[in-house]
Amino acid sequence: MSKKQTALEEAENIVDNMYKKRFEECGVTEGNTIHINNLDNVQFTELEEASITLLQNELRLKNKIQKYKEVINKAINKLGRYADETINNANAYAICVDLLDILKEVEHE
């Protein structure tokens, strides 16, 4: 395991433990339900607020990436059909193949 991966796991454990304590303060039930009215009594530290913000941003980015992947897959499918239809037109076919190559490269990043 790399040092970077180890450091990331350690950071995640610290954050997990931090939130576990906060959830206990909120009165989490066995079904992992948080009593919302108890959240008003919990004071988050600057580190906790910053980590919440980072987690929210990470989720937003993951959602954007998923949407971009869906768009890229749709474009690949359409260009694949256009390439099949334009095989007799060398220039149009070459353009479709080039675009497909670019999109497939981006798809795997």
C-alpha positions as CSV (number, residue, x, y, z in Angstrom):
1,M,0.0,0.0,0.0
2,S,1.4,3.4,-0.9
3,K,2.1,6.2,1.6
4,K,-0.5,8.3,-0.1
5,Q,-3.1,5.6,0.3
6,T,-2.1,5.0,3.9
7,A,-2.3,8.7,4.7
8,L,-5.7,9.0,3.1
9,E,-7.1,6.0,5.1
10,E,-5.7,7.6,8.3
11,A,-7.4,10.9,7.5
12,E,-10.7,9.1,6.7
13,N,-10.5,7.2,10.1
14,I,-10.0,10.5,11.9
15,V,-13.0,12.0,10.2
16,D,-15.1,8.9,10.8
17,N,-14.3,8.9,14.5
18,M,-15.0,12.6,14.7
19,Y,-18.5,12.2,13.1
20,K,-19.2,9.0,15.2
21,K,-18.8,11.2,18.3
22,R,-21.1,13.8,16.9
23,F,-23.7,11.3,15.9
24,E,-23.7,9.9,19.4
25,E,-24.3,13.4,20.7
26,C,-27.3,13.7,18.3
27,G,-28.9,10.5,19.7
28,V,-28.6,8.1,16.7
29,T,-31.1,5.2,16.9
30,E,-30.3,1.6,16.0
31,G,-31.7,2.2,12.5
32,N,-29.1,5.0,12.0
33,T,-31.8,7.6,12.3
34,I,-30.6,11.0,13.6
35,H,-32.9,13.1,15.7
36,I,-32.9,16.3,13.8
37,N,-33.9,18.5,16.7
38,N,-30.8,17.4,18.5
39,L,-28.6,18.8,15.7
40,D,-29.2,22.3,17.0
41,N,-27.3,21.4,20.2
42,V,-24.2,20.1,18.4
43,Q,-21.4,22.6,17.9
44,F,-19.1,21.7,15.0
45,T,-15.4,22.6,15.1
46,E,-13.9,24.5,12.1
47,L,-12.2,21.2,11.1
48,E,-15.5,19.4,11.1
49,E,-17.2,22.1,9.1
50,A,-14.4,22.1,6.6
51,S,-14.6,18.3,6.3
52,I,-18.3,18.5,5.7
53,T,-17.8,21.1,3.0
54,L,-15.1,18.9,1.4
55,L,-17.4,15.9,1.5
56,Q,-20.2,17.8,-0.1
57,N,-17.9,19.1,-2.8
58,E,-16.6,15.5,-3.4
59,L,-20.2,14.3,-3.8
60,R,-21.0,17.1,-6.3
61,L,-17.9,16.3,-8.3
62,K,-18.7,12.6,-8.4
63,N,-22.2,13.4,-9.6
64,K,-20.8,15.7,-12.3
65,I,-18.3,13.0,-13.4
66,Q,-21.1,10.4,-13.6
67,K,-23.2,12.8,-15.8
68,Y,-20.2,13.5,-18.0
69,K,-19.5,9.8,-18.4
70,E,-23.1,9.3,-19.5
71,V,-22.9,12.1,-22.1
72,I,-19.6,10.7,-23.4
73,N,-21.1,7.2,-23.7
74,K,-24.1,8.6,-25.6
75,A,-21.7,10.5,-27.9
76,I,-19.7,7.4,-28.5
77,N,-22.8,5.4,-29.4
78,K,-24.1,8.1,-31.8
79,L,-20.7,8.6,-33.5
80,G,-20.3,4.9,-33.9
81,R,-23.6,4.8,-35.8
82,Y,-22.6,7.8,-37.9
83,A,-19.2,6.2,-38.7
84,D,-21.1,3.1,-39.9
85,E,-23.3,5.3,-42.1
86,T,-20.6,7.5,-43.5
87,I,-18.1,4.7,-44.3
88,N,-18.4,5.5,-48.0
89,N,-17.5,9.2,-47.4
90,A,-13.8,9.0,-46.4
91,N,-13.6,12.5,-44.9
92,A,-16.7,12.1,-42.8
93,Y,-15.7,8.7,-41.7
94,A,-12.2,9.8,-40.7
95,I,-13.7,12.7,-38.6
96,C,-16.1,10.3,-36.9
97,V,-13.3,7.8,-36.1
98,D,-11.0,10.6,-34.8
99,L,-13.8,11.9,-32.5
100,L,-14.6,8.4,-31.3
101,D,-10.9,7.8,-30.4
102,I,-10.9,11.1,-28.4
103,L,-14.1,10.3,-26.6
104,K,-13.0,6.7,-25.8
105,E,-9.7,8.1,-24.4
106,V,-11.6,10.6,-22.2
107,E,-14.0,7.9,-21.2
108,H,-11.3,5.9,-19.5
109,E,-9.8,8.7,-17.5
